[in-house]
Amino acid sequence: MTRFIIPAGVKIRVVGDVHGDAAAFRYALATDRYVVQLGDLVDHGPDSASTLRMMFDRVEQELGLFLLGNHDLKLARALAGEGVRVEPVVQATINQLDDGLKDRARRLIAEAPVWLRHQSAIFVHGGFHTAMLDLPSPPHGLDRPHGPLARALYGEPTGRMQSDGYPERSLRWVDRIPAGVTVYCGHDRRSNDGRPYVRHGTLGGTAIFLDTGAGKGGHLSWIDLP
C-alpha cells in the first residue's frame, strides 16, 4: 500500500516513542511535514487512545506512518486474542479503547512496516540489522518476530538481565551501520541530557535514539530532517 511508503520530495519529521503522551504528540503533529513515528505509541502515559487516533488519522490521510513497536505489537496481539501476557500498563491501554478503535488498532498495527529505508536513512523501532540495507520490511501480520524482525523491535540482547528485570541490550549493531547511513530508532532511553542520543559506529554510520522518556516522566523528542 502506497500510504506505507514515504512519498518522494516530502519534508520529514521523525518522532520518538510516545507511550500515550497525547498532549506532547499533538504538538509534534502540528506540522505540514510528513510524520514518521518510530513505534511504541501506547502504554504508560495517560492517553493512549487519543495517541492512536491521531496517528491513525495521519496514516489514513497519507500524511504519515508509524513503525511497528514492541508495545504496539503486544497491544494488537492482545486485541486479536493471541496468547500474550497482559501487564497492567497494557490492560490500562485496552480499557481506554472503544470497539471502533480496537478494530483500527488491530488492522493498522498489523500493516505497519517493521523498518523503512528512505534515501540515506533507515527508520526502525529497536535496532539495526544488515538485512535492512537490501530487503524491504516483510509483512508480519501479528506474528511473533524472529531474526531481523526481532532485532527491529527489541534491539540486540546481550543475554544478561538488568537489575530492573529487563534484558540488557547491546549497541554493537551501531558498528555495523555503513558509512553514509543514519538509523533513527527509539525503544531504549539512551539519553542522559534530555536530547536525542547520537552514536557513531566504527564503519562510519550513525544511530540516533529518539526515546527521551515520553509517558515515563521524560518528554517527547522529534527531529525535522533537511
ZAMARGU-4260 file (C-alpha; in steps of 0.2 Angstrom, whole numbers, plus 5000, padded with zeros to 4 digits):
<rodrens>
0) 5000/5000/5000 | 5007/5017/4995 | 5002/5025/5011 | 5016/5015/5020 | 5029/5022/5008
5) 5036/5039/5011 | 5031/5050/4996 | 5045/5057/4986 | 5050/5075/4989 | 5042/5077/5006
10) 5050/5085/5021 | 5050/5073/5036 | 5048/5075/5055 | 5054/5060/5064 | 5045/5057/5081
15) 5051/5046/5095 | 5042/5034/5107 | 5026/5042/5113 | 5019/5030/5126 | 5002/5038/5127
20) 5008/5056/5130 | 4995/5063/5118 | 4997/5081/5123 | 5015/5081/5118 | 5011/5071/5102
25) 4998/5084/5097 | 5012/5097/5097 | 5023/5085/5087 | 5009/5083/5074 | 5007/5102/5072
30) 5017/5102/5056 | 5014/5101/5037 | 5029/5089/5037 | 5026/5070/5033 | 5027/5062/5051
35) 5037/5046/5053 | 5034/5039/5071 | 5046/5026/5077 | 5034/5015/5087 | 5028/5012/5104
40) 5013/5024/5103 | 5005/5016/5118 | 5006/5012/5137 | 5012/5021/5152 | 5006/5038/5148
45) 4989/5045/5152 | 4980/5044/5135 | 4985/5030/5123 | 4968/5031/5115 | 4970/5049/5108
50) 4988/5045/5103 | 4982/5031/5092 | 4968/5041/5085 | 4979/5055/5080 | 4992/5043/5072
55) 4979/5033/5063 | 4971/5048/5056 | 4988/5054/5049 | 4991/5037/5041 | 4974/5036/5033
60) 4976/5054/5026 | 4993/5048/5019 | 5002/5061/5029 | 5012/5050/5040 | 5016/5032/5046
65) 5022/5023/5061 | 5035/5009/5063 | 5030/4994/5072 | 5035/4995/5091 | 5035/4981/5103
70) 5021/4989/5114 | 5011/4991/5098 | 5013/4973/5093 | 5008/4967/5111 | 4993/4978/5111
75) 4987/4971/5094 | 4991/4953/5098 | 4981/4955/5114 | 4966/4963/5105 | 4967/4948/5092
80) 4965/4936/5106 | 4983/4929/5105 | 4991/4921/5120 | 5001/4936/5127 | 5004/4941/5145
85) 4994/4957/5148 | 5003/4968/5160 | 4994/4982/5170 | 5000/4995/5158 | 4993/4985/5143
90) 4977/4982/5151 | 4976/5001/5155 | 4978/5005/5137 | 4965/4992/5132 | 4952/4999/5144
95) 4953/5016/5135 | 4949/5009/5118 | 4931/5008/5111 | 4927/4995/5098 | 4930/5005/5083
100) 4947/5010/5089 | 4951/4992/5094 | 4947/4987/5076 | 4958/5001/5069 | 4972/4996/5080
105) 4972/4978/5075 | 4972/4982/5057 | 4984/4996/5056 | 4997/4989/5068 | 4996/4973/5058
110) 5000/4983/5042 | 5014/4994/5050 | 5031/4992/5042 | 5044/4985/5054 | 5058/4995/5046
115) 5059/5008/5032 | 5073/5014/5021 | 5072/5031/5014 | 5087/5038/5004 | 5101/5038/5017
120) 5090/5035/5032 | 5083/5019/5040 | 5069/5021/5052 | 5066/5007/5064 | 5060/5005/5082
125) 5073/4995/5091 | 5089/4991/5082 | 5098/4989/5065 | 5101/4973/5056 | 5111/4972/5040
130) 5096/4964/5031 | 5088/4981/5032 | 5100/4988/5019 | 5094/4977/5005 | 5077/4970/5010
135) 5060/4979/5012 | 5051/4976/5028 | 5042/4960/5026 | 5023/4958/5030 | 5022/4952/5048
140) 5003/4951/5052 | 5004/4949/5071 | 5016/4935/5071 | 5030/4933/5084 | 5045/4942/5077
145) 5061/4932/5073 | 5078/4936/5065 | 5079/4954/5058 | 5061/4957/5064 | 5066/4953/5082
150) 5081/4965/5080 | 5070/4978/5073 | 5058/4978/5088 | 5069/4973/5103 | 5087/4978/5098
155) 5101/4966/5101 | 5101/4957/5118 | 5117/4953/5127 | 5110/4938/5136 | 5111/4946/5153
160) 5097/4954/5164 | 5097/4971/5171 | 5094/4975/5189 | 5076/4981/5184 | 5072/4964/5177
165) 5073/4969/5159 | 5085/4961/5146 | 5102/4970/5144 | 5104/4976/5126 | 5120/4979/5117
170) 5124/4993/5105 | 5136/4983/5095 | 5124/4984/5080 | 5129/5003/5078 | 5146/4997/5072
175) 5138/4988/5058 | 5130/5003/5050 | 5139/5008/5034 | 5146/5025/5031 | 5133/5037/5025
180) 5118/5028/5033 | 5109/5035/5048 | 5097/5024/5058 | 5083/5033/5068 | 5077/5022/5082
185) 5069/5023/5099 | 5065/5009/5111 | 5079/5012/5123 | 5080/5028/5133 | 5099/5031/5130
190) 5099/5050/5133 | 5106/5057/5149 | 5103/5075/5145 | 5085/5075/5138 | 5091/5077/5120
195) 5091/5063/5107 | 5107/5052/5109 | 5119/5051/5094 | 5131/5037/5092 | 5144/5034/5078
200) 5149/5017/5073 | 5166/5011/5068 | 5161/5009/5049 | 5156/5027/5049 | 5137/5025/5051
205) 5126/5034/5064 | 5112/5029/5075 | 5101/5042/5083 | 5090/5037/5098 | 5074/5047/5100
210) 5067/5039/5115 | 5068/5053/5129 | 5055/5046/5141 | 5038/5052/5135 | 5025/5044/5145
215) 5038/5039/5158 | 5042/5055/5166 | 5053/5062/5152 | 5047/5071/5136 | 5044/5068/5118
220) 5058/5072/5105 | 5057/5074/5087 | 5069/5079/5073 | 5065/5088/5057 | 5076/5081/5043
225) 5083/5093/5030
</rodrens>
